[in-house]
Amino acid sequence: MAIATRRLVRLHYQALEAQAPTTRDIEPSGLYLSRHWHVVVYCRLRQSFRDFRLNRIQQLDLRAEVYPARPKTLQQYWADAAHRRPTEKVVLRY
């Protein structure tokens, strides 16, 4: 619902390397599944796009504030993420 209505979300997130959870105000942009479900967000604390695993979110609250779309910045996030991952050659035969 937050993605569809572009509403701000406040969450408590337990990062793998952190001792205690952090509170973040995020602008969610999309969901995807790799080994785990992830949400891609603009994080106001870090002032950049981030990727959070859903199973590490301890609590979330949908806020009333509506945030603006950030399409160019999100496109750059996906391009940068693609360059960080190793490439793999795939051959498809029909």
Backbone torsions as a table, in degrees:
resi	resn	phi	psi	omega
1	MET	NA	-40.1	-178.9
2	ALA	-62.9	-37.7	179.2
3	ILE	-68.0	-47.4	-176.5
4	ALA	-64.2	-35.3	-177.1
5	THR	-101.2	-0.8	-178.9
6	ARG	53.1	49.9	178.1
7	ARG	-102.7	141.6	179.4
8	LEU	-63.3	145.2	176.9
9	VAL	-125.5	134.9	171.3
10	ARG	-104.7	127.9	-179.1
11	LEU	-134.8	159.3	173.2
12	HIS	-110.2	118.5	-171.7
13	TYR	-121.3	130.7	177.4
14	GLN	-101.4	98.8	177.2
15	ALA	-71.6	153.0	-177.2
16	LEU	-59.1	-42.5	-174.7
17	GLU	-89.9	-4.8	-176.7
18	ALA	-92.3	148.1	177.9
19	GLN	-78.3	-36.3	-176.9
20	ALA	-127.7	152.9	177.8
21	PRO	-68.8	153.9	175.7
22	THR	-111.8	153.3	175.5
23	THR	-98.1	129.4	-177.6
24	ARG	-130.3	142.0	166.4
25	ASP	-100.2	121.4	-173.0
26	ILE	-127.2	153.6	174.5
27	GLU	-113.7	95.1	-175.0
28	PRO	-69.4	139.7	-178.2
29	SER	-115.8	-31.9	-177.4
30	GLY	-173.0	164.8	177.7
31	LEU	-119.2	148.1	171.8
32	TYR	-151.5	158.2	-179.7
33	LEU	-114.4	124.7	167.3
34	SER	-117.1	-110.9	170.6
35	ARG	-78.0	-28.0	179.3
36	HIS	-134.1	162.4	173.9
37	TRP	-75.0	138.4	179.7
38	HIS	-128.7	153.4	170.5
39	VAL	-120.4	131.8	175.7
40	VAL	-94.9	129.1	-173.1
41	VAL	-138.5	159.8	163.1
42	TYR	-94.2	118.1	-177.7
43	CYS	-93.7	119.8	-179.3
44	ARG	-71.0	-28.5	177.8
45	LEU	-65.1	-46.4	-177.7
46	ARG	-91.6	-9.0	179.5
47	GLN	56.5	41.3	177.6
48	SER	-163.0	170.8	177.4
49	PHE	-74.3	143.4	178.3
50	ARG	-137.9	168.2	-178.8
51	ASP	-127.2	120.0	-179.4
52	PHE	-116.5	134.6	173.3
53	ARG	-76.0	133.4	-176.8
54	LEU	-63.8	-34.7	-177.4
55	ASN	-73.1	-4.8	176.3
56	ARG	-102.1	-1.0	176.3
57	ILE	-81.9	119.9	-177.0
58	GLN	-88.4	-31.5	-179.4
59	GLN	-158.2	147.1	173.7
60	LEU	-145.9	150.1	179.1
61	ASP	-132.6	128.3	175.8
62	LEU	-79.6	124.5	-177.6
63	ARG	-95.5	167.3	-179.9
64	ALA	-79.4	-24.9	-175.6
65	GLU	-65.1	133.9	175.3
66	VAL	-101.0	132.0	-177.4
67	TYR	-105.6	155.5	179.3
68	PRO	-77.4	153.0	176.2
69	ALA	-68.4	148.2	179.0
70	ARG	-127.4	59.8	-171.2
71	PRO	-64.5	-41.9	-177.7
72	LYS	-67.6	-39.9	178.9
73	THR	-67.2	-39.0	178.5
74	LEU	-66.0	-40.2	176.7
75	GLN	-59.7	-40.6	178.6
76	GLN	-66.8	-38.0	177.7
77	TYR	-59.5	-46.8	-179.2
78	TRP	-65.7	-39.0	178.4
79	ALA	-64.1	-44.5	178.3
80	ASP	-63.9	-40.6	179.2
81	ALA	-63.2	-38.2	179.5
82	ALA	-64.7	-35.3	-180.0
83	HIS	-74.3	-24.2	-179.9
84	ARG	-78.4	-21.8	-176.6
85	ARG	-89.7	145.3	176.8
86	PRO	-68.4	145.2	178.6
87	THR	-89.0	156.6	-177.8
88	GLU	-140.2	129.4	179.4
89	LYS	-80.6	132.6	-179.6
90	VAL	-128.2	133.9	176.9
91	VAL	-115.4	124.1	177.7
92	LEU	-108.9	130.8	178.4
93	ARG	-117.1	133.3	178.0
94	TYR	-108.5	NA	NA
